[in-house]
């Protein structure tokens, strides 16, 4: 039996190191295989000039519409400022129990906040955000455990305080969800 595959699609420039480290962490966390692809989208149609941001809901719909053969989950990676109408910005989002999600590194860099250095933080934050959004696709909701990767993050500091792994409770729920979906 082959491992389920998760596809990460980068839209725009991403350092190879960040993508590879993120893929390795996803493999470890979800015991799956990971494919990294490069995607191309004209992002101008998702841009809201009033907000000077990109519509996360519309981007998520496009990612969800992609039919990736042999891929259990698909996550689009962007480097633009995302929003949804009810929030000022988002780091990412996903369909709960669905097959797709999105994440952006735009607000994950220390440079965005005037802090010098910190490429290590960018890679760690990206990994945590990708695992978090994939967790939602596997049916996991936000967790009250302050160190669980499924804890909600309003600010980049919230991401820094989390581990990149599911807590025991979320891990048990993930296993339960995975077992249930395999039996259907």
MOFENTA-V813074 format. One record per residue. N is the residue number from 0. RES is the residue in one small letter. SS is DSSP state (2 for helix, 1 for strand, 0 for the rest). Layout:
((N;RES;SS) (N;RES;SS))
//
This chain:
((0;x;0) (1;x;0) (2;x;0) (3;x;0) (4;x;1) (5;x;1) (6;x;1) (7;x;1) (8;x;1) (9;x;1) (10;x;1) (11;x;0) (12;x;0) (13;x;0) (14;x;0) (15;x;2) (16;x;2) (17;x;2) (18;x;2) (19;x;2) (20;x;2) (21;x;2) (22;x;2) (23;x;2) (24;x;2) (25;x;2) (26;x;2) (27;x;2) (28;x;2) (29;x;2) (30;x;0) (31;x;0) (32;x;1) (33;x;1) (34;x;1) (35;x;1) (36;x;1) (37;x;1) (38;x;1) (39;x;0) (40;x;0) (41;x;0) (42;x;2) (43;x;2) (44;x;2) (45;x;2) (46;x;1) (47;x;1) (48;x;0) (49;x;0) (50;x;0) (51;x;0) (52;x;1) (53;x;1) (54;x;1) (55;x;2) (56;x;2) (57;x;2) (58;x;2) (59;x;2) (60;x;2) (61;x;2) (62;x;2) (63;x;2) (64;x;2) (65;x;0) (66;x;0) (67;x;0) (68;x;0) (69;x;0) (70;x;0) (71;x;0) (72;x;1) (73;x;1) (74;x;1) (75;x;1) (76;x;1) (77;x;1) (78;x;0) (79;x;0) (80;x;0) (81;x;1) (82;x;1) (83;x;1) (84;x;0) (85;x;0) (86;x;1) (87;x;1) (88;x;1) (89;x;1) (90;x;0) (91;x;1) (92;x;1) (93;x;1) (94;x;0) (95;x;0) (96;x;0) (97;x;0) (98;x;0) (99;x;1) (100;x;1) (101;x;1) (102;x;1) (103;x;1) (104;x;0) (105;x;0) (106;x;0) (107;x;0) (108;x;0) (109;x;2) (110;x;2) (111;x;2) (112;x;2) (113;x;0) (114;x;0) (115;x;0) (116;x;0) (117;x;0) (118;x;2) (119;x;2) (120;x;2) (121;x;2) (122;x;2) (123;x;2) (124;x;2) (125;x;2) (126;x;2) (127;x;2) (128;x;2) (129;x;2) (130;x;2) (131;x;2) (132;x;2) (133;x;2) (134;x;2) (135;x;2) (136;x;2) (137;x;0) (138;x;0) (139;x;0) (140;x;0) (141;x;0) (142;x;0) (143;x;0) (144;x;0) (145;x;0) (146;x;0) (147;x;0) (148;x;0) (149;x;0) (150;x;0) (151;x;0) (152;x;0) (153;x;0) (154;x;0) (155;x;2) (156;x;2) (157;x;2) (158;x;2) (159;x;2) (160;x;2) (161;x;0) (162;x;0) (163;x;0) (164;x;0) (165;x;0) (166;x;0) (167;x;2) (168;x;2) (169;x;2) (170;x;2) (171;x;2) (172;x;2) (173;x;2) (174;x;2) (175;x;2) (176;x;2) (177;x;2) (178;x;2) (179;x;2) (180;x;2) (181;x;2) (182;x;2) (183;x;0))
//
